[in-house]
């Protein structure tokens, strides 16, 4: 992560995730990120490899990264 990027976010933030190719990928990433405290919604776009996360209160980007890793994928820094 870039040093100028805030550690936490509120509202909608889009992340790029490597390796997602199918509905199973979408489901795995969505379930893991949705379980992060404060996450309101998750939208995965397989075509672009992006995941848009909406948070109702501050969410640590490291928690999103850990959730993506748990699903078996990786965030692009």
Beta strands, then each sheet from edge to edge (+ up, - down):
strand 1: 8-18
strand 2: 39-45
strand 3: 50-60
strand 4: 74-75
sheet 1: 2+ 3- 1+ 4-
end
